[in-house]
């Protein structure tokens, strides 16, 4: 995806999984995109959000390319700048993971973090 410094990126494996989920839900790009975000909560203070959406909001940041657009609100981007989204299907857990260079601490489940 984008190589710009600070961009939110996605690995090929995560991109493939996102496509498969979109196909299974009978939705598709470019109408739909992957929305990533952060909200308060979780055992470390902040929780990652990930969903499909088809409506942008004022102030949204957009990343990606013609394959899949990634959208993030400006407040969440302050926490997610430079993050890579990957997908793991190994024995130690299955699902999307946020590789966030800004996180100083993460919980054991990987769903929450602190700065």
N, C-alpha and C positions, 0 to 999 in steps of 0.2 A: 504494500500500500504506500502511503506517503512516506518519504524519507526526511521531511522537514523536521528540524529540531523542535521538540515539544509536541509533535503530532501524536494522536492516539492511533495506534496501529493494530493490526490483527494478523495472526499467523495463518499460513495456508490451511492448516488442520482446523483451526477455529472458523475460518471462512467457509470451508467445506461443510462443517457441522451446521453453521448458520443457514447456508443454502438448503440443506436437508430439512431443517426445522421449518423454514419458510415454505418449502414444497409441501411438507406434511400438513401445514396449516392452510394450504391453498392460497398463499399470498406470495408476492414477488417484488423484486426490485424492477424499476426504479421508484415505484409508488411507495414501497415500504423500505425502511432503513433500520439499522441497529441503533437504538438509543442507549447510551451509557450514562451513568450518573452516580451521585453520592448522596446519601441522606444520613441524618443523625441516627445513631442506634448501634446495636451489636455490642459484643463484649469489649471491643477496643475503642468504641466511640463513634466510628463512621462505618456505614455499610454500603457496599457496591450495589448498583441497580443495573439491570440489563433487560431490555425488552425490544420488541419490534414496534415501530410506530410509523405513521404516515402523515403526521402533521408537524411541521417545524414551528418553533416559537421565536419571538423576537429575541435576539441576542444569542441564538444557538450557534455553536461552532460546528463546522462540517469538515470531515476528513474522509479519506478513502478515495475510491476511483469508480470507474464505470461498473465494476463488479458488485460492490456493496458500499453504500455510504454509511458512515458512522457519524452520529450527531450527539452533541453533548452541550448542556446548558453552561453558560459562562461560570457560574458559581462552582459547579462540579469540576469544570476544566481546571480550575485553580488547584484542585487536589489530584487530578488525573493527568496533568501535563507530562508527556513522555511515556505514558503507560502502554504496554502491549497486552492485547487480549489473546490468550491461548486456550486450547482445549486439550484436556487430558482424559483418556479413557483407560488408564492403567488400574492396577490392583489397589493402589493407595488412594483412589478417589476418581470420580468421573464428573466432568463438567467443565464449564468455562472458568478460567483463572485470570485474574488481573495481576500482571507483573508491573507493580507500581514503584518507580524509583523514589517517589516522594514519601512512601510509608516508612515510618521509623519503627513501627511495631504492627504485627498482624496476629490475629487469633489463630488457634489451631485449625479451625475449619476453613480459613482463608476467605471468609465472607465479610470480615470487618477489619478495620485498620485504624491507626492513629498517625498523626503527623508530628 
